Amino acid sequence: MNAAVYHQEPYKLPAGLLALVVHAAFFALLYFGFSWQAEPPATLSVELWQSLPAAEPAPPVEARVEEMLPPPAKVVEVVKPDIVIPDKKPKIEVRPVEKPPEKLPEKPKVKPEVKKEVRKESIQPAQPSAAELQAAREAVLREQAAREQAAQEAATGRVVDEYIAKIAGKIRRNIVMPPDVAKDARAEFLVTVLPGGTVLNARLAKSSGNVVYDAAVERAILKSQPLPLPADASLFKRFRELKLGFQPVE
């Protein structure tokens, strides 16, 4: 027969006591916690009446209206003063005394002046003689011819200036500019031109002070022929001798 040997475990007794203490403390906390939070209910007092108290009667409406109205105004008697009527006196009418009209002195009679008519003899201007009329016509014709000549000369002058500018421009384009030429240097030439624009001669009229520049201008004049001339042959006499001046900067 086997015999069971039970060994007593030494840690079971303290564990049981500890569990018992914890449960006891938990139940005590629940009990006292609910007892502290519970409060006694509030008491209500009720009075019982056998019958309602009688209400005081309201004052009548007429009494209220009289209280709201203002007090009546006092009547003041106005005493009228006695009117004193003055004594009536008779009115006295005053009439002006009429005076007879005074006689004015008579004005002296003035005799009307008789205007004498003065007849002016008509003065007729003297008629000019035939010689005077002829002189007046000639004066008008001379004045008209002078105006026409001035207009023609102005037109001719514009054409001459235009072609001289063309000649100078053509020569200026053919100038080979030498070095070290002053900007204010000016060379003037007297150019003789033949019909058709051929240059017959180019003479130095005024030197620029630079011989090389003077020679360059002369070569350009000869190189530019034939020079441009107007188509009207009657204007050639204005281009037979030309005085032309040239500067390095124009």
C-alpha positions in Angstrom: 0.0 0.0 0.0 1.4 3.3 -1.1 1.4 6.0 1.4 1.1 9.7 0.1 3.4 12.0 1.8 2.1 15.6 2.0 4.5 18.3 2.3 3.3 21.5 3.8 4.1 24.5 1.6 5.2 27.4 3.9 4.0 30.3 1.6 0.3 29.4 1.3 -0.8 30.7 4.8 0.5 34.3 4.4 -1.0 34.6 1.0 -4.4 33.5 2.3 -4.3 36.0 5.1 -3.3 38.8 2.7 -6.2 38.0 0.4 -8.6 38.0 3.3 -7.4 41.4 4.5 -7.7 42.9 1.0 -11.3 41.7 0.6 -12.3 43.0 4.1 -10.8 46.4 3.2 -12.7 46.5 -0.1 -16.1 45.7 1.5 -15.5 48.3 4.2 -14.7 50.9 1.6 -17.9 50.1 -0.3 -20.0 50.3 2.8 -18.7 53.5 4.2 -18.5 55.1 0.8 -22.2 54.6 0.2 -23.1 55.7 3.7 -21.2 59.0 3.3 -22.7 59.9 0.0 -26.3 59.3 1.1 -28.0 62.4 2.2 -31.4 62.7 4.0 -34.2 63.9 1.7 -35.4 67.5 2.1 -38.7 68.0 3.9 -41.6 69.9 2.3 -44.1 71.8 4.4 -47.7 72.3 3.0 -50.4 74.6 4.5 -53.9 73.6 3.9 -56.7 76.3 3.6 -60.3 75.5 4.0 -61.4 78.5 1.8 -59.6 81.2 -0.3 -59.2 84.7 1.3 -61.6 87.3 0.0 -60.0 89.7 -2.6 -60.3 93.4 -2.0 -62.8 95.1 -4.4 -61.2 97.3 -7.1 -62.1 101.0 -7.1 -64.7 102.1 -9.7 -63.5 103.3 -13.1 -65.1 106.8 -12.7 -63.0 107.4 -9.6 -59.8 106.5 -11.5 -60.7 108.8 -14.3 -61.4 111.7 -11.9 -58.0 111.1 -10.3 -56.2 111.2 -13.7 -57.9 114.5 -14.9 -56.2 117.8 -13.9 -57.9 120.1 -11.4 -60.4 122.6 -12.9 -59.1 126.0 -13.9 -60.2 129.0 -11.9 -62.5 131.4 -13.7 -61.2 135.0 -13.5 -63.7 137.7 -14.1 -62.5 140.5 -16.4 -63.8 143.9 -15.4 -64.3 146.2 -18.5 -63.3 149.8 -18.0 -65.8 152.5 -18.6 -65.4 154.2 -21.9 -65.3 158.0 -21.7 -66.9 159.6 -24.8 -65.4 163.0 -25.5 -67.6 166.0 -26.2 -68.3 166.6 -29.8 -67.3 170.0 -31.1 -68.6 171.5 -34.3 -66.2 171.4 -37.2 -65.3 174.7 -38.8 -64.7 174.5 -42.6 -62.0 176.9 -44.0 -62.4 177.7 -47.6 -59.5 179.3 -49.6 -60.1 182.7 -51.0 -60.0 182.7 -54.8 -57.7 185.4 -56.3 -58.1 186.7 -59.8 -55.5 185.4 -62.2 -52.6 187.8 -62.8 -52.0 189.0 -66.3 -48.7 187.9 -67.7 -46.7 190.4 -69.8 -47.0 189.9 -73.5 -44.0 188.6 -75.3 -42.6 190.8 -78.1 -43.4 189.3 -81.5 -40.3 188.2 -83.4 -40.4 188.4 -87.1 -39.3 185.2 -88.9 -36.0 185.5 -90.6 -36.1 185.1 -94.3 -33.3 182.7 -95.4 -31.7 183.8 -98.6 -31.0 180.9 -101.0 -27.5 180.9 -102.3 -27.1 179.1 -105.5 -23.8 177.4 -105.9 -22.6 177.1 -109.3 -21.5 173.5 -110.2 -17.7 173.3 -110.6 -16.7 170.8 -113.2 -13.2 169.4 -113.1 -11.0 170.2 -116.0 -10.7 167.3 -118.4 -7.1 166.0 -118.9 -5.5 166.6 -122.3 -4.5 163.9 -124.7 -0.8 164.3 -123.8 -1.5 163.7 -120.1 -3.6 160.6 -120.9 -0.8 159.2 -123.0 1.8 159.9 -120.2 -0.4 158.1 -117.7 -0.7 155.1 -120.0 3.0 154.9 -120.5 3.7 155.1 -116.7 1.3 152.2 -116.1 3.0 150.2 -118.8 6.5 150.9 -117.4 5.4 149.9 -114.0 3.9 146.7 -115.3 7.0 145.9 -117.3 9.2 146.5 -114.3 7.2 144.1 -112.2 7.4 141.4 -114.9 11.1 141.9 -115.3 11.6 141.7 -111.5 9.6 138.4 -111.4 11.6 137.0 -114.4 14.9 138.0 -112.8 13.9 136.3 -109.6 13.0 133.1 -111.4 16.3 133.3 -113.3 18.2 133.8 -110.1 16.6 130.7 -108.6 17.6 128.6 -111.6 21.2 130.0 -111.5 21.6 129.3 -107.8 20.2 125.8 -108.3 22.8 124.9 -111.1 25.7 126.6 -109.3 24.9 124.4 -106.3 24.9 121.3 -108.6 28.3 122.3 -110.1 29.8 122.8 -106.6 28.4 119.5 -105.4 29.8 117.6 -108.3 33.3 119.1 -107.8 33.2 118.5 -104.0 32.5 114.8 -104.6 35.7 114.6 -106.7 38.0 116.2 -104.1 40.6 113.8 -102.7 41.0 115.2 -99.2 44.7 115.4 -98.2 45.7 114.9 -94.5 46.2 117.7 -92.0 43.9 120.2 -93.5 42.4 122.8 -91.2 38.6 122.8 -91.0 38.3 126.5 -91.8 40.6 126.4 -94.8 38.9 127.9 -97.9 40.2 127.8 -101.5 38.5 130.0 -104.1 38.8 129.5 -107.9 37.7 131.5 -110.9 36.4 128.9 -113.5 35.9 129.7 -117.2 33.2 127.5 -118.8 32.5 126.8 -122.4 29.1 125.9 -123.9 28.3 122.3 -123.1 30.0 122.5 -119.6 33.7 122.1 -120.7 36.2 123.8 -118.3 38.5 126.1 -120.2 40.5 127.3 -117.3 40.5 127.2 -113.5 42.6 129.9 -111.8 43.3 130.1 -108.0 41.7 133.4 -106.8 42.4 132.9 -103.1 44.6 130.2 -101.5 43.5 128.2 -98.5 47.0 128.3 -97.0 47.5 124.7 -97.8 49.1 124.1 -101.2 48.2 120.4 -101.3 44.5 121.2 -100.6 44.5 123.9 -103.4 45.9 121.4 -105.9 43.3 118.8 -104.9 40.5 121.2 -105.5 41.9 122.2 -108.9 42.2 118.5 -110.0 38.6 118.0 -108.9 37.3 120.9 -111.0 39.0 119.5 -114.1 37.8 116.0 -113.3 34.1 117.2 -113.0 33.7 118.4 -116.6 31.3 118.6 -118.3 29.7 120.8 -115.6 25.9 120.7 -115.3 24.3 123.7 -117.1 20.6 124.7 -117.6 19.0 123.8 -120.9 18.1 127.5 -121.7 21.0 128.8 -123.8 20.0 132.4 -122.9 21.3 131.7 -119.3 24.8 130.6 -120.4 26.2 134.1 -119.9 25.5 133.7 -116.2 27.8 130.6 -116.2 30.6 131.8 -118.4 32.8 132.7 -115.4 32.0 131.2 -112.1 33.6 132.0 -108.7 33.6 128.9 -106.6 34.8 128.4 -103.0 35.5 125.1 -101.2 36.1 124.1 -97.6 37.0 120.8 -96.0 33.9 120.9 -93.9 30.7 122.5 -95.2 
